[in-house]
Amino acid sequence: MKKRRKSREEALRMLFQFDATGDPLEEIIGYYWESFSQVNELEVREYADHLFRGTVAHLRELDDKIQDVSTHWNMSRMFMVDKNILRLALFEMMLQREVPPAVVIDEAIEISKVYGTESSPKFINGILDALAKREKLK
């Protein structure tokens, strides 16, 4: 598995924990790496931590943008995994800009196939594509 994909998956798991518990970031990071992850590669851990911290730091902005394009779904009703995949991908597309938006969207779709429901890939693709067009990221 590619290092960036692994980092995204690790960050997603931390976001899920944050969303479920609301615990402090540093507590989640420490507990996650100590208790849940088998990853030992520093590069993977550092990028996952960066994605997690950055996504949480911009959570309100990201959620507002997602809500603006998801006309039929309120954020509170979205499947928690889908919501966090969207947040993570949008952070990477809008505020990182290291990876082309098309690649970020493809990665989000692939991750949603593993962690989401049967309808997650289509939902993730639709929201992220609309956001990329709206924010002129494509």
C-alpha positions in Angstrom: 0.0 0.0 0.0 1.3 3.5 -0.8 2.5 5.6 2.0 0.1 8.5 1.3 -2.9 6.1 1.2 -1.9 4.5 4.5 -1.5 8.0 6.0 -5.0 9.0 4.8 -6.5 5.8 6.3 -4.7 6.4 9.6 -5.9 10.0 9.7 -9.4 8.9 8.9 -9.4 6.5 11.9 -8.2 9.4 14.1 -10.9 11.7 12.7 -13.5 9.0 13.4 -12.3 8.8 17.0 -12.4 12.6 17.3 -15.9 12.8 15.9 -17.1 10.0 18.2 -15.4 11.2 21.4 -14.5 14.8 21.1 -11.3 14.0 23.0 -8.3 16.4 22.7 -6.2 16.0 19.6 -3.0 15.2 21.3 -4.7 12.6 23.5 -6.2 11.0 20.4 -2.9 11.0 18.5 -1.0 9.5 21.4 -3.6 6.9 22.2 -4.1 6.0 18.6 -0.5 5.3 17.8 0.1 3.5 21.0 -3.1 1.3 21.0 -4.5 0.9 17.6 -2.0 1.3 14.8 0.6 -1.2 13.6 2.4 1.5 11.5 6.0 2.1 12.4 7.0 4.2 9.4 7.8 7.8 10.5 6.8 9.3 7.2 3.3 7.7 7.3 2.8 8.7 10.9 3.9 12.3 10.3 1.6 12.8 7.3 -1.3 11.2 9.0 -0.8 13.5 12.0 -0.5 16.5 9.7 -3.8 15.6 7.9 -5.6 14.9 11.2 -4.5 18.1 12.9 -5.1 20.2 9.8 -8.6 18.8 9.2 -9.6 19.4 12.8 -8.2 22.9 12.7 -10.3 23.8 9.7 -13.3 21.6 10.7 -16.0 24.4 10.7 -14.8 25.8 7.3 -14.7 22.3 5.8 -18.1 21.4 7.2 -19.7 24.6 5.9 -18.4 23.9 2.4 -19.5 20.3 2.4 -23.0 21.4 3.7 -23.3 24.0 1.0 -23.1 21.4 -1.8 -24.9 18.6 -0.1 -28.4 20.0 -0.6 -30.2 16.8 0.3 -28.1 15.8 3.3 -27.5 17.6 6.6 -24.0 17.0 8.0 -25.5 15.5 11.2 -27.3 12.8 9.1 -24.3 11.8 7.1 -22.6 8.4 7.8 -19.7 9.3 10.1 -17.1 7.6 7.9 -18.3 9.4 4.7 -18.4 12.7 6.5 -14.8 12.3 7.7 -13.6 11.1 4.3 -15.1 14.2 2.8 -13.5 16.4 5.5 -10.1 14.8 5.0 -10.2 15.0 1.2 -11.4 18.6 1.2 -8.6 19.7 3.5 -6.1 18.0 1.3 -7.6 19.5 -1.9 -8.2 23.1 -0.7 -5.5 23.7 1.9 -2.7 21.4 1.0 -2.7 21.6 -2.8 0.3 19.2 -3.0 -1.7 16.5 -4.6 -3.9 17.2 -7.7 -7.7 17.3 -6.8 -8.4 14.4 -9.2 -5.9 12.2 -7.3 -7.4 13.2 -3.9 -10.9 12.4 -5.1 -9.8 9.0 -6.5 -8.1 8.2 -3.2 -11.2 9.3 -1.2 -13.4 7.0 -3.4 -11.0 4.1 -2.9 -10.9 4.6 0.8 -14.7 4.8 0.9 -14.9 1.4 -0.8 -13.0 -0.1 2.2 -14.5 1.8 5.1 -17.9 3.1 3.8 -21.1 1.5 2.7 -22.1 0.3 -0.8 -23.3 3.8 -1.7 -20.4 5.7 -0.2 -18.1 5.9 -3.3 -20.9 7.5 -5.4 -21.8 9.9 -2.6 -18.1 10.8 -1.9 -17.5 11.3 -5.7 -20.5 13.6 -6.1 -19.8 15.8 -3.2 -16.0 16.2 -3.9 -16.6 16.7 -7.6 -19.1 19.5 -6.8 -16.7 21.1 -4.3 -13.8 20.9 -6.7 -15.8 22.7 -9.4 -17.3 25.2 -7.0 -13.9 26.1 -5.5 -12.3 26.0 -9.0 -9.8 23.4 -7.9 -10.0 21.4 -11.1 
